[in-house]
Amino acid sequence: MTPGWLTVIDMQRVFADPDSPWATPRFAEAAAGVRRLLPAFGNRVTFTRFVAPGTPEGAWRAYYERHPFALQPPSAQLWELTDEFAPHARHVLDAPTFGKWTPELARHATTEGRLVLTGVSTDCCVLSTALAAADAGIEVLVPADACAGADDDSHAKALHVLDLYRPLIRVTTVAEVLQG
């Protein structure tokens, strides 16, 4: 079985819905990659959800002034995992930050020694999580075909930046992760 801990970042309605201001154009393609990986990781999977804070502070105030539609409680429909992933989400980590490298995720990753990051968006939450995990000394794999960016150019640029961190972060494919 593939070693490591799979983290599925923010596969939520707000990023899947084409009518959402935060729609990720290639969400369905990233979802297909995630679906292929899930069986190999069994219970070693964390799904994350980006959620708005109760009261934005600091620079987040300006962020939510720009995106007021998103100031909804964690129970709001836009923050739900998509229907295809919700049934698989035994471990769910909510965070009001782009990066999902929290003490909880760190416990899983350090136990397994490797973190496989998938989801959306490559150029935001995946990137932020990968850099923090790498700084903590965790081997990070990012299968490019199980991630999607705000647009194709941003996705490609983020993958390029991530690959600059080799050997701490390695951009790979779903097939390579499954081969071990």
C-alpha positions, 0 to 999 in steps of 0.5 A: 500500500502507498505509504504516507498520509493523504490530505485532500484540500478544500474539495468544497462546493464553493470551489466546485460550483461554476457559478461561485466567485471562487470556482476552480475551472478544473475542479472535476479533473482534480476530483478524478485524481483524488478518487483514484488515490483514496483507496490506496490510503484507507483511513490515512486521509484528512479532508480539509475545509477552508471556512471563514472566521467568526470575526476577521482580524488583521489583513483578513478584514480587507480580504473579506471586504473584497469577498463578503459573500464568503463571510458565512458560518462553517455550517453554510452550504458553500463550505460543505465538501462536495457530495462525492467526497463527503461520505469519505471524510472520516477526518475533517480539518477546518481552518480559516487560513489558506495553509492547513498545516495544523498540529492535527495534520502534523501528527498524522504526517509525522507518524506516516513520514510523508504527506501527499497533498491534493485538491484546490487550489494549487496556487493558494491552499495547496502551496501554503500547506506544502511549504509549511509541511516542508519547513517542518521536515516532512516529505511532501508529494504533490500529484499535479493531476489531483490538484487544480488552480484558479486557472491553468497558468496559476496552476502551472506556476505554482507547480513550478514553484513547488518543484523548486523545493526538491527534495522536500517537495516533489511534484509528481502524478497520481500514477507515480504515487500509486506505484509507491 
